[in-house]
Amino acid sequence: MQPKQNLVTLTNNKAQIEKLLFELVLNPRLKAIEWSKITKQTPNIKIGYPGQHLASLITGMAGEKTGARGNDLTDGSEVKSCSRIDQLDKCNACGAAVARLEDACAECNSKDIKRNNDSKWLFTIRTEDDLTTLLKRVGRVVLVLGDYPEFESGNFETLRFQAFEIWPEHARNRRFGEIMTNYYNKIYLEHKKKDPNKTPAPKNFWPDQYQFYLCNPIRTFLCEVRNANTDPKLEILEYVEPSANREELPSLPMPKDVLKKDELIVLESAPLDELLASLPAGFVPPEGATPKTLISKMTHVSEKLRDRLELRDTDKISTSKSEYKRKNQA
């Protein structure tokens, strides 16, 4: 989890990050919002390539100018970007598309709108070599995310940009490898067996879901943008220096509410010290409190407790009845 310091060549990063977000994302988005009022097109500014630029500044490492054909960063890191900003919504009354900043459906004037918040990172794994590259060669996966921190309350004026790191070969992030291996063996290859002429969809990796937290991602960057639709004001809230060792950095806390009932029951068998370490700061448990009581007071699940949780049925690596062989090995 130690970045290669000789490859950290970009400097003045925090100032450069703010400048980049304004010039490649925030200001163009303001123009797109104005034009969308005339053209009725979505103002969605895709985050793909801006995400690559942002990842370079966050990690301090340049790219290799190879587009989608080479390493995303000079150390071989894989960069994936996902944006939930300005997703297209849907009218529940008539089914028409509704822009994120529209309060009512332009077709039927209904205010019964389904707001979408389901964009995710995509991993394309079509061969054993693709899987090996992701898990054994890239060294680090950098996940860039743009979203709304107050989505549930309907605040679309505040934006958030984050970056997370997963080091597939490190023990702390081992679940990432299990999940990706499962996708290739259980989903991709099984679908290809059923219909060799069809290409299965890439692996979906959703922010804020069980799989994501189980991988113990480490957040290295966080900023929020207030008044983003009119007069953006950006504040960087978290920033990890590019050359800093990630080994001792805490992973993103897993909210307890992503767990199912049977997963909470699994935690009841954990040692008392592990349960106490997951309690909110300052909370003093009553004397003789049972594991179930302690778990009921938790808001998040610590990394150590997370290690006790299993992959869910849809994520478990299946054992093939016969060994998989390449065509030229048959």
DAJONOR-V612756 format. One record per backbone hydrogen bond with DSSP energy under -0.5 kcal/mol. NH is the residue of the N-H (numbers start at 1). CO is the residue of the C=O. E is the energy in kcal/mol with one decimal. If there is no record, write none. Layout:
nh:NH co:CO e:E
nh:NH co:CO e:E
This chain:
nh:3 co:1 e:-0.7
nh:3 co:244 e:-0.5
nh:5 co:3 e:-0.9
nh:7 co:4 e:-1.9
nh:8 co:5 e:-1.1
nh:9 co:7 e:-1.4
nh:9 co:60 e:-1.6
nh:10 co:60 e:-2.2
nh:16 co:12 e:-2.0
nh:17 co:13 e:-2.9
nh:18 co:14 e:-1.9
nh:19 co:15 e:-2.0
nh:20 co:16 e:-2.7
nh:21 co:17 e:-2.6
nh:22 co:18 e:-1.9
nh:23 co:19 e:-2.5
nh:24 co:20 e:-3.1
nh:25 co:20 e:-0.5
nh:25 co:21 e:-1.4
nh:26 co:21 e:-3.2
nh:27 co:22 e:-2.6
nh:29 co:25 e:-1.9
nh:30 co:26 e:-1.8
nh:31 co:27 e:-1.7
nh:32 co:28 e:-2.4
nh:33 co:29 e:-2.5
nh:34 co:30 e:-1.8
nh:35 co:31 e:-2.5
nh:36 co:32 e:-2.3
nh:37 co:33 e:-0.9
nh:37 co:34 e:-0.6
nh:38 co:34 e:-0.6
nh:38 co:35 e:-1.0
nh:39 co:35 e:-3.1
nh:40 co:36 e:-1.9
nh:46 co:44 e:-0.7
nh:51 co:47 e:-2.8
nh:52 co:48 e:-1.1
nh:53 co:49 e:-2.1
nh:54 co:50 e:-2.7
nh:55 co:51 e:-2.4
nh:56 co:52 e:-1.9
nh:57 co:53 e:-1.8
nh:58 co:54 e:-2.4
nh:59 co:55 e:-2.4
nh:60 co:56 e:-1.5
nh:61 co:56 e:-0.9
nh:64 co:71 e:-0.7
nh:69 co:66 e:-2.1
nh:72 co:77 e:-0.9
nh:73 co:77 e:-0.9
nh:74 co:62 e:-2.1
nh:76 co:73 e:-2.2
nh:78 co:140 e:-2.4
nh:80 co:142 e:-2.7
nh:82 co:144 e:-1.8
nh:84 co:146 e:-3.6
nh:87 co:84 e:-1.0
nh:89 co:98 e:-2.9
nh:90 co:114 e:-2.0
nh:91 co:96 e:-3.0
nh:92 co:112 e:-2.7
nh:93 co:112 e:-0.6
nh:95 co:91 e:-1.7
nh:98 co:89 e:-2.3
nh:102 co:99 e:-1.8
nh:105 co:110 e:-2.9
nh:109 co:105 e:-1.8
nh:113 co:111 e:-1.5
nh:114 co:90 e:-3.5
nh:115 co:113 e:-0.8
nh:116 co:114 e:-0.6
nh:121 co:205 e:-2.3
nh:123 co:203 e:-2.1
nh:124 co:122 e:-0.5
nh:125 co:123 e:-0.7
nh:131 co:127 e:-1.8
nh:132 co:128 e:-2.7
nh:133 co:129 e:-2.7
nh:134 co:130 e:-2.2
nh:135 co:131 e:-2.2
nh:136 co:132 e:-2.9
nh:137 co:132 e:-0.7
nh:137 co:133 e:-1.4
nh:138 co:133 e:-2.2
nh:140 co:138 e:-1.2
nh:141 co:166 e:-3.3
nh:142 co:78 e:-3.3
nh:142 co:140 e:-0.5
nh:143 co:141 e:-0.6
nh:143 co:164 e:-2.9
nh:144 co:80 e:-3.2
nh:144 co:142 e:-0.6
nh:145 co:162 e:-2.5
nh:146 co:82 e:-2.2
nh:147 co:160 e:-2.5
nh:149 co:147 e:-0.5
nh:151 co:148 e:-1.3
nh:153 co:150 e:-0.7
nh:154 co:151 e:-2.1
nh:155 co:150 e:-2.0
nh:156 co:154 e:-1.0
nh:159 co:157 e:-0.5
nh:159 co:225 e:-2.3
nh:160 co:147 e:-2.5
nh:161 co:223 e:-2.4
nh:162 co:145 e:-2.6
nh:163 co:221 e:-1.9
nh:164 co:143 e:-2.4
nh:165 co:218 e:-2.4
nh:166 co:141 e:-2.3
nh:168 co:166 e:-0.7
nh:170 co:167 e:-2.2
nh:173 co:170 e:-1.2
nh:174 co:171 e:-1.5
nh:176 co:173 e:-1.5
nh:177 co:173 e:-0.7
nh:178 co:174 e:-1.6
nh:179 co:175 e:-2.6
nh:180 co:176 e:-2.4
nh:181 co:177 e:-2.4
nh:182 co:178 e:-2.3
nh:183 co:179 e:-2.1
nh:184 co:180 e:-2.0
nh:185 co:181 e:-2.7
nh:186 co:182 e:-3.1
nh:187 co:182 e:-0.8
nh:187 co:183 e:-1.5
nh:188 co:183 e:-3.0
nh:189 co:184 e:-2.5
nh:191 co:187 e:-2.3
nh:192 co:188 e:-2.2
nh:193 co:189 e:-1.9
nh:194 co:190 e:-1.6
nh:195 co:191 e:-2.2
nh:198 co:195 e:-1.7
nh:200 co:198 e:-0.6
nh:203 co:123 e:-3.0
nh:205 co:121 e:-2.5
nh:206 co:204 e:-0.5
nh:209 co:206 e:-1.0
nh:213 co:209 e:-2.0
nh:214 co:210 e:-2.4
nh:215 co:211 e:-1.0
nh:215 co:212 e:-0.8
nh:216 co:213 e:-1.8
nh:217 co:212 e:-0.6
nh:218 co:165 e:-2.3
nh:219 co:217 e:-0.6
nh:220 co:163 e:-2.4
nh:221 co:163 e:-1.3
nh:222 co:238 e:-2.2
nh:223 co:161 e:-2.2
nh:224 co:235 e:-2.2
nh:225 co:159 e:-2.7
nh:226 co:224 e:-0.5
nh:226 co:233 e:-2.5
nh:228 co:157 e:-2.9
nh:228 co:225 e:-0.5
nh:230 co:227 e:-1.5
nh:231 co:227 e:-1.7
nh:233 co:226 e:-2.2
nh:235 co:224 e:-2.5
nh:237 co:222 e:-2.5
nh:237 co:235 e:-0.6
nh:238 co:222 e:-2.0
nh:240 co:220 e:-2.5
nh:241 co:239 e:-0.5
nh:244 co:241 e:-1.8
nh:246 co:1 e:-2.9
nh:249 co:246 e:-1.3
nh:252 co:217 e:-3.2
nh:254 co:301 e:-1.2
nh:255 co:253 e:-0.6
nh:256 co:299 e:-2.7
nh:258 co:255 e:-1.7
nh:259 co:256 e:-1.9
nh:264 co:260 e:-1.9
nh:265 co:261 e:-1.8
nh:266 co:262 e:-1.4
nh:267 co:263 e:-1.2
nh:268 co:264 e:-0.6
nh:268 co:265 e:-1.1
nh:269 co:266 e:-1.4
nh:270 co:267 e:-1.9
nh:274 co:271 e:-0.6
nh:275 co:271 e:-1.7
nh:276 co:272 e:-2.8
nh:277 co:273 e:-1.7
nh:278 co:274 e:-0.6
nh:278 co:275 e:-1.1
nh:279 co:276 e:-1.2
nh:283 co:280 e:-2.0
nh:285 co:283 e:-0.6
nh:289 co:286 e:-1.7
nh:294 co:290 e:-2.4
nh:295 co:291 e:-2.6
nh:296 co:292 e:-1.7
nh:297 co:293 e:-0.9
nh:297 co:294 e:-0.8
nh:298 co:294 e:-0.5
nh:298 co:295 e:-1.1
nh:299 co:278 e:-0.5
nh:300 co:278 e:-0.6
nh:301 co:254 e:-2.9
nh:302 co:300 e:-0.5
nh:306 co:302 e:-2.4
nh:307 co:303 e:-1.2
nh:308 co:305 e:-2.0
nh:309 co:306 e:-1.8
nh:315 co:312 e:-2.7
nh:316 co:312 e:-1.0
nh:316 co:313 e:-0.6
nh:320 co:318 e:-0.7
nh:329 co:326 e:-1.7
nh:330 co:326 e:-0.7
nh:330 co:327 e:-0.9
